[in-house]
Amino acid sequence: MKLLRRFMRDETGASAAEFAMVVPAVLILTFGAIASGVMMYTVVKLQHATETSARCLSAQRSDCSLSDITTYATGYYSGPAINGLVFTPSWDDTRRCYKVTASGTFSFFMGQGLLSVPVYTQACYPGFESEEV
């Protein structure tokens, strides 16, 4: 009984136990914040490439057309790698604009494996319908 009371009052190693309980939560929050930041950066860069592609189609420049907009937009995208990245151009007759839609899957490492998140952006830039459509 005396041994049990002495064990219950002993506080050596309490800070190590508290540290062991707090560290996983701190690591999850830290790496979750980093992953969220990278994800937001990816979406912003993809949206920018999509808007630039729609603007290029609207201006009817010679370096981009409906048939090769994927090449133009992929070259303009400068963010992290996205699996299956596809840019789809179209003419939206109701809104009278060139619409470019981008979609793909962004994957990043989350501890035990990869977490894949689908990304999708769309931009519509007003213009006049070209002969290609």
Phi and psi in radians as a Rosetta constraint file:
Dihedral C 1 N 2 CA 2 C 2 CIRCULARHARMONIC -1.123 0.35
Dihedral N 2 CA 2 C 2 N 3 CIRCULARHARMONIC -0.652 0.35
Dihedral C 2 N 3 CA 3 C 3 CIRCULARHARMONIC -1.140 0.35
Dihedral N 3 CA 3 C 3 N 4 CIRCULARHARMONIC -0.680 0.35
Dihedral C 3 N 4 CA 4 C 4 CIRCULARHARMONIC -1.153 0.35
Dihedral N 4 CA 4 C 4 N 5 CIRCULARHARMONIC -0.730 0.35
Dihedral C 4 N 5 CA 5 C 5 CIRCULARHARMONIC -1.120 0.35
Dihedral N 5 CA 5 C 5 N 6 CIRCULARHARMONIC -0.717 0.35
Dihedral C 5 N 6 CA 6 C 6 CIRCULARHARMONIC -1.142 0.35
Dihedral N 6 CA 6 C 6 N 7 CIRCULARHARMONIC -0.669 0.35
Dihedral C 6 N 7 CA 7 C 7 CIRCULARHARMONIC -1.148 0.35
Dihedral N 7 CA 7 C 7 N 8 CIRCULARHARMONIC -0.704 0.35
Dihedral C 7 N 8 CA 8 C 8 CIRCULARHARMONIC -1.195 0.35
Dihedral N 8 CA 8 C 8 N 9 CIRCULARHARMONIC -0.512 0.35
Dihedral C 8 N 9 CA 9 C 9 CIRCULARHARMONIC -1.525 0.35
Dihedral N 9 CA 9 C 9 N 10 CIRCULARHARMONIC -0.246 0.35
Dihedral C 9 N 10 CA 10 C 10 CIRCULARHARMONIC -1.241 0.35
Dihedral N 10 CA 10 C 10 N 11 CIRCULARHARMONIC 2.190 0.35
Dihedral C 10 N 11 CA 11 C 11 CIRCULARHARMONIC -1.938 0.35
Dihedral N 11 CA 11 C 11 N 12 CIRCULARHARMONIC 0.138 0.35
Dihedral C 11 N 12 CA 12 C 12 CIRCULARHARMONIC -1.235 0.35
Dihedral N 12 CA 12 C 12 N 13 CIRCULARHARMONIC 2.326 0.35
Dihedral C 12 N 13 CA 13 C 13 CIRCULARHARMONIC 1.557 0.35
Dihedral N 13 CA 13 C 13 N 14 CIRCULARHARMONIC 0.029 0.35
Dihedral C 13 N 14 CA 14 C 14 CIRCULARHARMONIC -1.149 0.35
Dihedral N 14 CA 14 C 14 N 15 CIRCULARHARMONIC -0.678 0.35
Dihedral C 14 N 15 CA 15 C 15 CIRCULARHARMONIC -1.200 0.35
Dihedral N 15 CA 15 C 15 N 16 CIRCULARHARMONIC -0.579 0.35
Dihedral C 15 N 16 CA 16 C 16 CIRCULARHARMONIC -1.167 0.35
Dihedral N 16 CA 16 C 16 N 17 CIRCULARHARMONIC -0.674 0.35
Dihedral C 16 N 17 CA 17 C 17 CIRCULARHARMONIC -1.175 0.35
Dihedral N 17 CA 17 C 17 N 18 CIRCULARHARMONIC -0.740 0.35
Dihedral C 17 N 18 CA 18 C 18 CIRCULARHARMONIC -1.114 0.35
Dihedral N 18 CA 18 C 18 N 19 CIRCULARHARMONIC -0.714 0.35
Dihedral C 18 N 19 CA 19 C 19 CIRCULARHARMONIC -1.059 0.35
Dihedral N 19 CA 19 C 19 N 20 CIRCULARHARMONIC -0.764 0.35
Dihedral C 19 N 20 CA 20 C 20 CIRCULARHARMONIC -1.118 0.35
Dihedral N 20 CA 20 C 20 N 21 CIRCULARHARMONIC -0.516 0.35
Dihedral C 20 N 21 CA 21 C 21 CIRCULARHARMONIC -1.402 0.35
Dihedral N 21 CA 21 C 21 N 22 CIRCULARHARMONIC -0.543 0.35
Dihedral C 21 N 22 CA 22 C 22 CIRCULARHARMONIC -1.542 0.35
Dihedral N 22 CA 22 C 22 N 23 CIRCULARHARMONIC -0.574 0.35
Dihedral C 22 N 23 CA 23 C 23 CIRCULARHARMONIC -0.989 0.35
Dihedral N 23 CA 23 C 23 N 24 CIRCULARHARMONIC -0.796 0.35
Dihedral C 23 N 24 CA 24 C 24 CIRCULARHARMONIC -1.028 0.35
Dihedral N 24 CA 24 C 24 N 25 CIRCULARHARMONIC -0.720 0.35
Dihedral C 24 N 25 CA 25 C 25 CIRCULARHARMONIC -1.137 0.35
Dihedral N 25 CA 25 C 25 N 26 CIRCULARHARMONIC -0.709 0.35
Dihedral C 25 N 26 CA 26 C 26 CIRCULARHARMONIC -1.149 0.35
Dihedral N 26 CA 26 C 26 N 27 CIRCULARHARMONIC -0.728 0.35
Dihedral C 26 N 27 CA 27 C 27 CIRCULARHARMONIC -1.146 0.35
Dihedral N 27 CA 27 C 27 N 28 CIRCULARHARMONIC -0.726 0.35
Dihedral C 27 N 28 CA 28 C 28 CIRCULARHARMONIC -1.092 0.35
Dihedral N 28 CA 28 C 28 N 29 CIRCULARHARMONIC -0.771 0.35
Dihedral C 28 N 29 CA 29 C 29 CIRCULARHARMONIC -1.132 0.35
Dihedral N 29 CA 29 C 29 N 30 CIRCULARHARMONIC -0.719 0.35
Dihedral C 29 N 30 CA 30 C 30 CIRCULARHARMONIC -1.138 0.35
Dihedral N 30 CA 30 C 30 N 31 CIRCULARHARMONIC -0.920 0.35
Dihedral C 30 N 31 CA 31 C 31 CIRCULARHARMONIC -1.241 0.35
Dihedral N 31 CA 31 C 31 N 32 CIRCULARHARMONIC -0.498 0.35
Dihedral C 31 N 32 CA 32 C 32 CIRCULARHARMONIC -1.153 0.35
Dihedral N 32 CA 32 C 32 N 33 CIRCULARHARMONIC -0.674 0.35
Dihedral C 32 N 33 CA 33 C 33 CIRCULARHARMONIC -1.165 0.35
Dihedral N 33 CA 33 C 33 N 34 CIRCULARHARMONIC -0.706 0.35
Dihedral C 33 N 34 CA 34 C 34 CIRCULARHARMONIC -1.139 0.35
Dihedral N 34 CA 34 C 34 N 35 CIRCULARHARMONIC -0.796 0.35
Dihedral C 34 N 35 CA 35 C 35 CIRCULARHARMONIC -1.099 0.35
Dihedral N 35 CA 35 C 35 N 36 CIRCULARHARMONIC -0.686 0.35
Dihedral C 35 N 36 CA 36 C 36 CIRCULARHARMONIC -1.128 0.35
Dihedral N 36 CA 36 C 36 N 37 CIRCULARHARMONIC -0.708 0.35
Dihedral C 36 N 37 CA 37 C 37 CIRCULARHARMONIC -1.111 0.35
Dihedral N 37 CA 37 C 37 N 38 CIRCULARHARMONIC -0.752 0.35
Dihedral C 37 N 38 CA 38 C 38 CIRCULARHARMONIC -1.131 0.35
Dihedral N 38 CA 38 C 38 N 39 CIRCULARHARMONIC -0.690 0.35
Dihedral C 38 N 39 CA 39 C 39 CIRCULARHARMONIC -1.118 0.35
Dihedral N 39 CA 39 C 39 N 40 CIRCULARHARMONIC -0.769 0.35
Dihedral C 39 N 40 CA 40 C 40 CIRCULARHARMONIC -1.121 0.35
Dihedral N 40 CA 40 C 40 N 41 CIRCULARHARMONIC -0.711 0.35
Dihedral C 40 N 41 CA 41 C 41 CIRCULARHARMONIC -1.065 0.35
Dihedral N 41 CA 41 C 41 N 42 CIRCULARHARMONIC -0.735 0.35
Dihedral C 41 N 42 CA 42 C 42 CIRCULARHARMONIC -1.073 0.35
Dihedral N 42 CA 42 C 42 N 43 CIRCULARHARMONIC -0.803 0.35
Dihedral C 42 N 43 CA 43 C 43 CIRCULARHARMONIC -1.151 0.35
Dihedral N 43 CA 43 C 43 N 44 CIRCULARHARMONIC -0.706 0.35
Dihedral C 43 N 44 CA 44 C 44 CIRCULARHARMONIC -1.115 0.35
Dihedral N 44 CA 44 C 44 N 45 CIRCULARHARMONIC -0.780 0.35
Dihedral C 44 N 45 CA 45 C 45 CIRCULARHARMONIC -1.141 0.35
Dihedral N 45 CA 45 C 45 N 46 CIRCULARHARMONIC -0.676 0.35
Dihedral C 45 N 46 CA 46 C 46 CIRCULARHARMONIC -1.168 0.35
Dihedral N 46 CA 46 C 46 N 47 CIRCULARHARMONIC -0.718 0.35
Dihedral C 46 N 47 CA 47 C 47 CIRCULARHARMONIC -1.106 0.35
Dihedral N 47 CA 47 C 47 N 48 CIRCULARHARMONIC -0.693 0.35
Dihedral C 47 N 48 CA 48 C 48 CIRCULARHARMONIC -1.131 0.35
Dihedral N 48 CA 48 C 48 N 49 CIRCULARHARMONIC -0.739 0.35
Dihedral C 48 N 49 CA 49 C 49 CIRCULARHARMONIC -1.136 0.35
Dihedral N 49 CA 49 C 49 N 50 CIRCULARHARMONIC -0.653 0.35
Dihedral C 49 N 50 CA 50 C 50 CIRCULARHARMONIC -1.175 0.35
Dihedral N 50 CA 50 C 50 N 51 CIRCULARHARMONIC -0.781 0.35
Dihedral C 50 N 51 CA 51 C 51 CIRCULARHARMONIC -1.115 0.35
Dihedral N 51 CA 51 C 51 N 52 CIRCULARHARMONIC -0.721 0.35
Dihedral C 51 N 52 CA 52 C 52 CIRCULARHARMONIC -1.120 0.35
Dihedral N 52 CA 52 C 52 N 53 CIRCULARHARMONIC -0.669 0.35
Dihedral C 52 N 53 CA 53 C 53 CIRCULARHARMONIC -1.165 0.35
Dihedral N 53 CA 53 C 53 N 54 CIRCULARHARMONIC -0.740 0.35
Dihedral C 53 N 54 CA 54 C 54 CIRCULARHARMONIC -1.131 0.35
Dihedral N 54 CA 54 C 54 N 55 CIRCULARHARMONIC -0.691 0.35
Dihedral C 54 N 55 CA 55 C 55 CIRCULARHARMONIC -1.133 0.35
Dihedral N 55 CA 55 C 55 N 56 CIRCULARHARMONIC -0.680 0.35
Dihedral C 55 N 56 CA 56 C 56 CIRCULARHARMONIC -1.127 0.35
Dihedral N 56 CA 56 C 56 N 57 CIRCULARHARMONIC -0.733 0.35
Dihedral C 56 N 57 CA 57 C 57 CIRCULARHARMONIC -1.117 0.35
Dihedral N 57 CA 57 C 57 N 58 CIRCULARHARMONIC -0.707 0.35
Dihedral C 57 N 58 CA 58 C 58 CIRCULARHARMONIC -1.121 0.35
Dihedral N 58 CA 58 C 58 N 59 CIRCULARHARMONIC -0.640 0.35
Dihedral C 58 N 59 CA 59 C 59 CIRCULARHARMONIC -1.348 0.35
Dihedral N 59 CA 59 C 59 N 60 CIRCULARHARMONIC -0.190 0.35
Dihedral C 59 N 60 CA 60 C 60 CIRCULARHARMONIC 0.941 0.35
Dihedral N 60 CA 60 C 60 N 61 CIRCULARHARMONIC 0.842 0.35
Dihedral C 60 N 61 CA 61 C 61 CIRCULARHARMONIC -1.298 0.35
Dihedral N 61 CA 61 C 61 N 62 CIRCULARHARMONIC 2.806 0.35
Dihedral C 61 N 62 CA 62 C 62 CIRCULARHARMONIC -1.352 0.35
Dihedral N 62 CA 62 C 62 N 63 CIRCULARHARMONIC -0.365 0.35
Dihedral C 62 N 63 CA 63 C 63 CIRCULARHARMONIC -1.517 0.35
Dihedral N 63 CA 63 C 63 N 64 CIRCULARHARMONIC -0.030 0.35
Dihedral C 63 N 64 CA 64 C 64 CIRCULARHARMONIC -2.509 0.35
Dihedral N 64 CA 64 C 64 N 65 CIRCULARHARMONIC 2.412 0.35
Dihedral C 64 N 65 CA 65 C 65 CIRCULARHARMONIC -2.524 0.35
Dihedral N 65 CA 65 C 65 N 66 CIRCULARHARMONIC 3.014 0.35
Dihedral C 65 N 66 CA 66 C 66 CIRCULARHARMONIC -1.032 0.35
Dihedral N 66 CA 66 C 66 N 67 CIRCULARHARMONIC -0.580 0.35
Dihedral C 66 N 67 CA 67 C 67 CIRCULARHARMONIC -1.331 0.35
Dihedral N 67 CA 67 C 67 N 68 CIRCULARHARMONIC -0.496 0.35
Dihedral C 67 N 68 CA 68 C 68 CIRCULARHARMONIC -2.124 0.35
Dihedral N 68 CA 68 C 68 N 69 CIRCULARHARMONIC 0.472 0.35
Dihedral C 68 N 69 CA 69 C 69 CIRCULARHARMONIC -1.192 0.35
Dihedral N 69 CA 69 C 69 N 70 CIRCULARHARMONIC -0.511 0.35
Dihedral C 69 N 70 CA 70 C 70 CIRCULARHARMONIC -1.101 0.35
Dihedral N 70 CA 70 C 70 N 71 CIRCULARHARMONIC -0.728 0.35
Dihedral C 70 N 71 CA 71 C 71 CIRCULARHARMONIC -1.118 0.35
Dihedral N 71 CA 71 C 71 N 72 CIRCULARHARMONIC -0.778 0.35
Dihedral C 71 N 72 CA 72 C 72 CIRCULARHARMONIC -1.100 0.35
Dihedral N 72 CA 72 C 72 N 73 CIRCULARHARMONIC -0.855 0.35
Dihedral C 72 N 73 CA 73 C 73 CIRCULARHARMONIC -1.197 0.35
Dihedral N 73 CA 73 C 73 N 74 CIRCULARHARMONIC -0.697 0.35
Dihedral C 73 N 74 CA 74 C 74 CIRCULARHARMONIC -1.121 0.35
Dihedral N 74 CA 74 C 74 N 75 CIRCULARHARMONIC -0.654 0.35
Dihedral C 74 N 75 CA 75 C 75 CIRCULARHARMONIC -1.181 0.35
Dihedral N 75 CA 75 C 75 N 76 CIRCULARHARMONIC -0.504 0.35
Dihedral C 75 N 76 CA 76 C 76 CIRCULARHARMONIC -1.451 0.35
Dihedral N 76 CA 76 C 76 N 77 CIRCULARHARMONIC -0.473 0.35
Dihedral C 76 N 77 CA 77 C 77 CIRCULARHARMONIC -1.226 0.35
Dihedral N 77 CA 77 C 77 N 78 CIRCULARHARMONIC 2.214 0.35
Dihedral C 77 N 78 CA 78 C 78 CIRCULARHARMONIC -2.190 0.35
Dihedral N 78 CA 78 C 78 N 79 CIRCULARHARMONIC 0.362 0.35
Dihedral C 78 N 79 CA 79 C 79 CIRCULARHARMONIC -1.577 0.35
Dihedral N 79 CA 79 C 79 N 80 CIRCULARHARMONIC -2.964 0.35
Dihedral C 79 N 80 CA 80 C 80 CIRCULARHARMONIC -1.082 0.35
Dihedral N 80 CA 80 C 80 N 81 CIRCULARHARMONIC 2.807 0.35
Dihedral C 80 N 81 CA 81 C 81 CIRCULARHARMONIC -1.099 0.35
Dihedral N 81 CA 81 C 81 N 82 CIRCULARHARMONIC 2.372 0.35
Dihedral C 81 N 82 CA 82 C 82 CIRCULARHARMONIC -2.132 0.35
Dihedral N 82 CA 82 C 82 N 83 CIRCULARHARMONIC 2.204 0.35
Dihedral C 82 N 83 CA 83 C 83 CIRCULARHARMONIC -1.314 0.35
Dihedral N 83 CA 83 C 83 N 84 CIRCULARHARMONIC 2.369 0.35
Dihedral C 83 N 84 CA 84 C 84 CIRCULARHARMONIC 1.127 0.35
Dihedral N 84 CA 84 C 84 N 85 CIRCULARHARMONIC 0.620 0.35
Dihedral C 84 N 85 CA 85 C 85 CIRCULARHARMONIC -1.208 0.35
Dihedral N 85 CA 85 C 85 N 86 CIRCULARHARMONIC 2.140 0.35
Dihedral C 85 N 86 CA 86 C 86 CIRCULARHARMONIC -2.313 0.35
Dihedral N 86 CA 86 C 86 N 87 CIRCULARHARMONIC 2.326 0.35
Dihedral C 86 N 87 CA 87 C 87 CIRCULARHARMONIC -1.923 0.35
Dihedral N 87 CA 87 C 87 N 88 CIRCULARHARMONIC 2.201 0.35
Dihedral C 87 N 88 CA 88 C 88 CIRCULARHARMONIC -2.062 0.35
Dihedral N 88 CA 88 C 88 N 89 CIRCULARHARMONIC 1.980 0.35
Dihedral C 88 N 89 CA 89 C 89 CIRCULARHARMONIC -1.599 0.35
Dihedral N 89 CA 89 C 89 N 90 CIRCULARHARMONIC 2.682 0.35
Dihedral C 89 N 90 CA 90 C 90 CIRCULARHARMONIC -2.834 0.35
Dihedral N 90 CA 90 C 90 N 91 CIRCULARHARMONIC 2.890 0.35
Dihedral C 90 N 91 CA 91 C 91 CIRCULARHARMONIC -1.835 0.35
Dihedral N 91 CA 91 C 91 N 92 CIRCULARHARMONIC 2.138 0.35
Dihedral C 91 N 92 CA 92 C 92 CIRCULARHARMONIC -1.640 0.35
Dihedral N 92 CA 92 C 92 N 93 CIRCULARHARMONIC 1.841 0.35
Dihedral C 92 N 93 CA 93 C 93 CIRCULARHARMONIC -1.226 0.35
Dihedral N 93 CA 93 C 93 N 94 CIRCULARHARMONIC -0.553 0.35
Dihedral C 93 N 94 CA 94 C 94 CIRCULARHARMONIC -1.269 0.35
Dihedral N 94 CA 94 C 94 N 95 CIRCULARHARMONIC -0.647 0.35
Dihedral C 94 N 95 CA 95 C 95 CIRCULARHARMONIC -1.686 0.35
Dihedral N 95 CA 95 C 95 N 96 CIRCULARHARMONIC -0.107 0.35
Dihedral C 95 N 96 CA 96 C 96 CIRCULARHARMONIC 0.962 0.35
Dihedral N 96 CA 96 C 96 N 97 CIRCULARHARMONIC 0.948 0.35
Dihedral C 96 N 97 CA 97 C 97 CIRCULARHARMONIC -2.579 0.35
Dihedral N 97 CA 97 C 97 N 98 CIRCULARHARMONIC 2.777 0.35
Dihedral C 97 N 98 CA 98 C 98 CIRCULARHARMONIC -1.479 0.35
Dihedral N 98 CA 98 C 98 N 99 CIRCULARHARMONIC 2.182 0.35
Dihedral C 98 N 99 CA 99 C 99 CIRCULARHARMONIC -1.950 0.35
Dihedral N 99 CA 99 C 99 N 100 CIRCULARHARMONIC 2.301 0.35
Dihedral C 99 N 100 CA 100 C 100 CIRCULARHARMONIC -2.143 0.35
Dihedral N 100 CA 100 C 100 N 101 CIRCULARHARMONIC 2.252 0.35
Dihedral C 100 N 101 CA 101 C 101 CIRCULARHARMONIC -2.024 0.35
Dihedral N 101 CA 101 C 101 N 102 CIRCULARHARMONIC 2.304 0.35
Dihedral C 101 N 102 CA 102 C 102 CIRCULARHARMONIC -2.067 0.35
Dihedral N 102 CA 102 C 102 N 103 CIRCULARHARMONIC 2.401 0.35
Dihedral C 102 N 103 CA 103 C 103 CIRCULARHARMONIC -2.587 0.35
Dihedral N 103 CA 103 C 103 N 104 CIRCULARHARMONIC 2.677 0.35
Dihedral C 103 N 104 CA 104 C 104 CIRCULARHARMONIC 3.133 0.35
Dihedral N 104 CA 104 C 104 N 105 CIRCULARHARMONIC -2.986 0.35
Dihedral C 104 N 105 CA 105 C 105 CIRCULARHARMONIC -2.211 0.35
Dihedral N 105 CA 105 C 105 N 106 CIRCULARHARMONIC 2.184 0.35
Dihedral C 105 N 106 CA 106 C 106 CIRCULARHARMONIC -1.746 0.35
Dihedral N 106 CA 106 C 106 N 107 CIRCULARHARMONIC 2.217 0.35
Dihedral C 106 N 107 CA 107 C 107 CIRCULARHARMONIC -2.084 0.35
Dihedral N 107 CA 107 C 107 N 108 CIRCULARHARMONIC 2.390 0.35
Dihedral C 107 N 108 CA 108 C 108 CIRCULARHARMONIC -2.509 0.35
Dihedral N 108 CA 108 C 108 N 109 CIRCULARHARMONIC 2.705 0.35
Dihedral C 108 N 109 CA 109 C 109 CIRCULARHARMONIC -1.362 0.35
Dihedral N 109 CA 109 C 109 N 110 CIRCULARHARMONIC 2.221 0.35
Dihedral C 109 N 110 CA 110 C 110 CIRCULARHARMONIC -2.219 0.35
Dihedral N 110 CA 110 C 110 N 111 CIRCULARHARMONIC 1.270 0.35
Dihedral C 110 N 111 CA 111 C 111 CIRCULARHARMONIC 1.375 0.35
Dihedral N 111 CA 111 C 111 N 112 CIRCULARHARMONIC -1.483 0.35
Dihedral C 111 N 112 CA 112 C 112 CIRCULARHARMONIC -1.640 0.35
Dihedral N 112 CA 112 C 112 N 113 CIRCULARHARMONIC -0.251 0.35
Dihedral C 112 N 113 CA 113 C 113 CIRCULARHARMONIC -2.986 0.35
Dihedral N 113 CA 113 C 113 N 114 CIRCULARHARMONIC -3.016 0.35
Dihedral C 113 N 114 CA 114 C 114 CIRCULARHARMONIC -1.494 0.35
Dihedral N 114 CA 114 C 114 N 115 CIRCULARHARMONIC 2.447 0.35
Dihedral C 114 N 115 CA 115 C 115 CIRCULARHARMONIC -1.901 0.35
Dihedral N 115 CA 115 C 115 N 116 CIRCULARHARMONIC 2.097 0.35
Dihedral C 115 N 116 CA 116 C 116 CIRCULARHARMONIC -1.817 0.35
Dihedral N 116 CA 116 C 116 N 117 CIRCULARHARMONIC 2.256 0.35
Dihedral C 116 N 117 CA 117 C 117 CIRCULARHARMONIC -2.175 0.35
Dihedral N 117 CA 117 C 117 N 118 CIRCULARHARMONIC 2.163 0.35
Dihedral C 117 N 118 CA 118 C 118 CIRCULARHARMONIC -1.241 0.35
Dihedral N 118 CA 118 C 118 N 119 CIRCULARHARMONIC 2.397 0.35
Dihedral C 118 N 119 CA 119 C 119 CIRCULARHARMONIC -2.076 0.35
Dihedral N 119 CA 119 C 119 N 120 CIRCULARHARMONIC 2.527 0.35
Dihedral C 119 N 120 CA 120 C 120 CIRCULARHARMONIC -2.629 0.35
Dihedral N 120 CA 120 C 120 N 121 CIRCULARHARMONIC 2.227 0.35
Dihedral C 120 N 121 CA 121 C 121 CIRCULARHARMONIC -2.361 0.35
Dihedral N 121 CA 121 C 121 N 122 CIRCULARHARMONIC 2.797 0.35
Dihedral C 121 N 122 CA 122 C 122 CIRCULARHARMONIC -2.593 0.35
Dihedral N 122 CA 122 C 122 N 123 CIRCULARHARMONIC 2.447 0.35
Dihedral C 122 N 123 CA 123 C 123 CIRCULARHARMONIC -2.399 0.35
Dihedral N 123 CA 123 C 123 N 124 CIRCULARHARMONIC 2.498 0.35
Dihedral C 123 N 124 CA 124 C 124 CIRCULARHARMONIC -2.287 0.35
Dihedral N 124 CA 124 C 124 N 125 CIRCULARHARMONIC 2.142 0.35
Dihedral C 124 N 125 CA 125 C 125 CIRCULARHARMONIC -2.139 0.35
Dihedral N 125 CA 125 C 125 N 126 CIRCULARHARMONIC 2.190 0.35
Dihedral C 125 N 126 CA 126 C 126 CIRCULARHARMONIC -1.118 0.35
Dihedral N 126 CA 126 C 126 N 127 CIRCULARHARMONIC 2.581 0.35
Dihedral C 126 N 127 CA 127 C 127 CIRCULARHARMONIC -3.075 0.35
Dihedral N 127 CA 127 C 127 N 128 CIRCULARHARMONIC -2.967 0.35
Dihedral C 127 N 128 CA 128 C 128 CIRCULARHARMONIC -1.871 0.35
Dihedral N 128 CA 128 C 128 N 129 CIRCULARHARMONIC 2.432 0.35
Dihedral C 128 N 129 CA 129 C 129 CIRCULARHARMONIC -1.146 0.35
Dihedral N 129 CA 129 C 129 N 130 CIRCULARHARMONIC 2.286 0.35
Dihedral C 129 N 130 CA 130 C 130 CIRCULARHARMONIC -1.544 0.35
Dihedral N 130 CA 130 C 130 N 131 CIRCULARHARMONIC 3.071 0.35
Dihedral C 130 N 131 CA 131 C 131 CIRCULARHARMONIC -1.253 0.35
Dihedral N 131 CA 131 C 131 N 132 CIRCULARHARMONIC -0.352 0.35
Dihedral C 131 N 132 CA 132 C 132 CIRCULARHARMONIC -1.199 0.35
Dihedral N 132 CA 132 C 132 N 133 CIRCULARHARMONIC -0.537 0.35
